[in-house]
Every structure is written in C-alpha cells, then in structure tokens.
C-alpha cells in the first residue's frame, strides 16, 4: 500500500508539471502575466518536496516491511507499514 500511494503522488506530480506548462501558455499573454507566472512557479518546488517525502516513506517502508516479513516477524512488519502509512498521510 505505501508504495502504491507513493506512485500515485508521483503521478500527481507529473500532472502538476503539465498543468504548470499549460498555465504558462495561457497566463503569459495576460497584462500582468509575469507576476501571475511567478505565483504559479512558486508551487513547483513545494510539490517537489512533497513528492520527495512520499517517495522516501512509500518506497522505503514497503521493502523494509517485506524484508521483515520474510523473517516471519509479522508484528514488526505491520508496525513498519502502519508507520509508513501514517507518514504518507501526514505529508
């Protein structure tokens, strides 16, 4: 589950980049286009930071839980997955 959530956020990141591109095409020609494009450009780094944290938690927690499950420590694996899921929700 955590890896799936991380992939969904990555997909949303790609959609956001395309959205910013379309915004620049339509906002640029406006009379105050430079200021509007600057405001739109402020969102890209924020989305990048959120994507980095979701990748950290989702793609890092799922393999760790799998390794622990192979050792048949299911309680510890569940703890890792719950912690990863809560961290994803928090970001």
SVG drawing of the C-alpha trace seen along z (x, -y; Angstrom):
<svg xmlns="http://www.w3.org/2000/svg" viewBox="-5 -44 20 61">
<polyline fill="none" stroke="black" stroke-width="0.4" points="0.0,0.0 2.7,-2.6 4.4,-2.1 1.1,-2.5 0.5,-5.8 4.0,-7.0 3.4,-6.1 0.0,-8.0 1.7,-11.1 4.4,-10.8 1.7,-10.7 0.1,-13.7 3.5,-15.5 3.7,-14.8 0.2,-16.1 1.1,-19.2 4.1,-19.9 1.9,-19.6 -0.7,-21.9 2.1,-24.5 3.1,-24.3 -0.5,-24.9 -0.8,-27.7 2.3,-29.4 0.8,-29.2 -2.4,-30.9 -1.3,-33.2 1.8,-34.5 0.0,-36.7 -2.1,-38.4 -1.4,-42.0 0.1,-41.1 1.4,-37.7 4.9,-38.0 3.5,-38.3 1.0,-35.6 3.6,-33.2 5.8,-33.9 3.0,-32.9 2.4,-29.7 6.1,-28.9 6.2,-29.0 4.1,-25.9 6.5,-23.6 9.2,-23.4 6.5,-22.7 5.1,-19.8 8.7,-18.5 9.4,-18.5 6.1,-16.7 6.9,-14.1 10.4,-13.6 8.9,-12.8 6.3,-10.4 8.9,-8.6 11.1,-8.4 8.3,-6.9 6.5,-4.8 9.4,-3.3 11.5,-2.9 8.9,-1.5 7.4,1.2 10.7,3.0 11.7,2.8 8.4,4.4 8.9,7.1 12.4,8.0 11.0,8.3 8.1,10.4 10.5,12.9 11.9,13.4 8.4,14.1 8.3,11.2 4.8,10.1 4.1,7.9 7.2,5.8 6.3,5.7 2.8,4.4 4.4,1.8 6.6,0.6 3.6,0.5 1.4,-1.4 4.2,-3.9 4.8,-4.3 1.1,-4.8 0.7,-7.4 3.8,-9.2 2.3,-9.3 -0.9,-10.7 0.9,-13.3 2.8,-14.6"/>
</svg>
